[in-house]
Amino acid sequence: MILKFGDRKEHFRIIHLDFLFLEPILKGFIAFLALAGFFLKEAQAGEFLIFAGAASKPATEETARIYQGKEGVKVLTTFGGSGFVLSQMKLARKGDVYFPGSSDFMEMAKKAGTVFSETEKIVVYLVPAINVQRGNPRQIRSLKDLLRPGLRLAIAEPNNVCVGAYAVEIVDKNFTPRERELFRKNLVNMVESCEKTANIISLKGVDAVLGWQVFEAWDPERIETILLKPEEIPRIGYIPAAVARFTTDRARADRFVNFLLSPEAQSVFRKHGYLMSIEEARRFTLPNTPVGGEYELPGIWKKRGR
């Protein structure tokens, strides 16, 4: 739907924002079809398939290699927005472990019967933050600074990417209706995964993103994190893992999920900057900040994002 405005520039902005919401959906759908086809065609008996949100990518790639060496099995991993990879797994009807970037998408998987709920384990914790280019050339010091005219901002697509949903929740919790409009006016891109949210800062594509604190550890030479105030953080995030109902080897899938909690795997996640306990995460939040759970996107984000 196109809204009519007397100001032609405003009319163009509405159309442009519609495209920002649709573009990641279209790209994700193309990747969804291609990847589902890949797994339907290429996955062989005995191979181990992990569908993971990109929020855990650096550490998951390393732990998957370690597990592959221990088990002597070929491990295939696909990363992307947690909602996108969940859809891919369901379409392909293949996969041993679902490893999304937040509790929101694990709850979706449990409600859909895509995972064995009793196998869910919390692997690490995440705290949302502002990420800027190293050196902070635009001098962004606070959440309200993101409303300054002329800034170029990005978030992840909120319907399918964990950090995008958290970004919208932060905006909804802390900004007035007028401030939300100012934020959206500065929003120039919506990307399809946590990895791309970090990359767009690394490549200086925007001035700031609402991302995860851990992004700085992914690329410390090019990314700098601006912490939110404790009261501005709506929830502490965590990355869970669970055995998928499509697994052909339940025992092996259970072993991988349990391996993620082993000292060997946990040391890998710590090395990559993740928070290893709720106590570590609470250093950045209020004492009563909720942990995990689900967030219902406001209608305007749902309508434009789907």
Stockholm file with secondary structure:
# STOCKHOLM 1.0

chainA/1-306         MILKFGDRKEHFRIIHLDFLFLEPILKGFIAFLALAGFFLKEAQAGEFLIFAGAASKPATEETARIYQGKEGVKVLTTFGGSGFVLSQMKLARKGDVYFPGSSDFMEMAKKAGTVFSETEKIVVYLVPAINVQRGNPRQIRSLKDLLRPGLRLAIAEPNNVCVGAYAVEIVDKNFTPRERELFRKNLVNMVESCEKTANIISLKGVDAVLGWQVFEAWDPERIETILLKPEEIPRIGYIPAAVARFTTDRARADRFVNFLLSPEAQSVFRKHGYLMSIEEARRFTLPNTPVGGEYELPGIWKKRGR
#=GR chainA/1-306 SS CCCCCSCHHHHHHHHHHHHHHHHHHHHHHHHHHHHHHHHHHHCCTTCEEEEEEGGGHHHHHHHHHHHHHHHTCCEEEEEECHHHHHHHHHHHTCCSEEECSSHHHHHHHHHTTCBCGGGCEEEEEECEEEEEETTCTTCCCSGGGGGSTTCCEEEECTTTCHHHHHHHHHHHHHCCHHHHHHHHHHEEEEESSHHHHHHHHHTTSSSEEEEETTHHHHSTTTEEEECCCGGGCCCBEEEEEEEBTTCSCHHHHHHHHHHTTSHHHHHHHHHTTCBCSHHHHGGGSCTTCCBSCCCCCCHHHHHHHC
#=GC SS_cons         CCCCCSCHHHHHHHHHHHHHHHHHHHHHHHHHHHHHHHHHHHCCTTCEEEEEEGGGHHHHHHHHHHHHHHHTCCEEEEEECHHHHHHHHHHHTCCSEEECSSHHHHHHHHHTTCBCGGGCEEEEEECEEEEEETTCTTCCCSGGGGGSTTCCEEEECTTTCHHHHHHHHHHHHHCCHHHHHHHHHHEEEEESSHHHHHHHHHTTSSSEEEEETTHHHHSTTTEEEECCCGGGCCCBEEEEEEEBTTCSCHHHHHHHHHHTTSHHHHHHHHHTTCBCSHHHHGGGSCTTCCBSCCCCCCHHHHHHHC
//
